[in-house]
Amino acid sequence: MTRPSGRLPDELRSIILTPSVSRYAEGSCMVECGATRVLCTASVDSGVPPFLRNTGKGWVTAEYGMLPRATHTRVPREAAKGKQSGRTQEIQRLIGRSLRSIVNLEKLGERQITVDCDVIEADGGTRTAAITGGYVALYQAIAKLKKDGLLKTIPIESSVAAVSCGIVKGVPVLDLEYVEDSSAQVDANFVMTGDGKLVEIQGTAEEKPFSEEELYALMALAKKGVAELALLQKKALDL
């Protein structure tokens, strides 16, 4: 099976993580996965949600959105419609859960960090790109708190990144672009830490059920891809 991009089945798209792209946000990263581009910014707020007040614990949350011409046809801004779509809510909850999974919220203290992920151009994998770039922005924001003397340590316990995998024409492949995603027999997203632990798996059979062996094949691809993404995150953060 020849992929549209000519990549090998276990090959990521060209990935570029550019940190510090916003002069105002405490942390920021432009993530480019092939033709998909997502701007991630992390903002620190001294308050926390009501359910965390007076607990000493912090919070990490996320918001996600797509620019009107991020895709082939213009999609009206959700703000103009007066409500977010179910897809948007589901994706931003996924991003928030993923980023919280690697932060010690007690050591963060009573402050909230909001990671905004804005899709500039979409060619598949926007949610996974947002998690990967969102981590870089989040780390920068927390590192700034430490630099400013507001934290004694950086309460991040591991890196986190995400990648899509799927079965296309009967072959397990890594990092689907849109043309593959739209025709895949199985579509899955894996969120994993830099040391290979699982945070979340989203997997769907688009045509017929898939086997346990196929799931493990996709997981192996994801583990390889996330390991490569973790190295790029370290490089972007100069760690």
Salt bridges, closest charged atoms under 4 A:
GLU90 OE1 - ARG127 NH1 3.10
GLU121 OE1 - ARG37 NE 3.77
ASP148 OD2 - LYS144 NZ 2.80
ASP175 OD2 - ARG7 NH1 3.98
ASP175 OD1 - ARG13 NH2 3.00
GLU177 OE2 - ARG7 NH2 3.12
GLU180 OE2 - ARG3 NE 2.75
GLU180 OE1 - ARG7 NH2 3.49
GLU200 OE2 - ARG97 NH2 2.72
GLU228 OE2 - LYS224 NZ 2.59
